[in-house]
Every structure is written in structure tokens, then in C-alpha cells.
Amino acid sequence: MINMFVLIVLEQFENFYFDPDNPINIFEDITEQFRIIWNLYCDESGKKIKHGDVYNFFISLESPFGFFIPDEGEKFDFYD
């Protein structure tokens, strides 16, 4: 039973740790990007953004957090 438990743990470790699309790595990258952009627009305390800068903040963020603005003439399908 211990060998089976170890096998399962190692298999899960391989699936999530070595996978380049690992959700944990993606979360770390997105969190770092969010922190950098947040620091550009926040006040001195680092706790809030002025209401006039909220739009610019979200425009600066990349997907999946930011807004997608299609180019001129580009069709945008919300459900894609």
C-alpha cells in the first residue's frame, strides 16, 4: 500500500510540477504581473488605486485579468 501511495504522489508531482502549463506556475506569473502593474497605479500606501486610474490599470493588465480591446475592424466574439 505504501508503494502505491508513493507512486500516486510521484505521478501527481510529475503532472503538476514538471508541466510547463502548470497552474501554479501560471498563477505565480500572473500574480507577479498584477503586482507590477498595481504598483504603477496605486497610491503611496499601496492599498488602493485612484478612481481615475482604474481603467488604465485594467487596460495595462494582460489576459486573463485585463480588458481585451480589438483593433480597428477586428471582430470580437465574447464567447470565443
Buried (B, 14 or more C-beta within 10 A) or exposed (E): EEEEEEEEEEEEEEEEEEEEEEEEEEEEEBEEBBEEBBEEBBEEEEEEBEEEBEEEBBEBBEEEEBEEEEEEEEEEEEEE
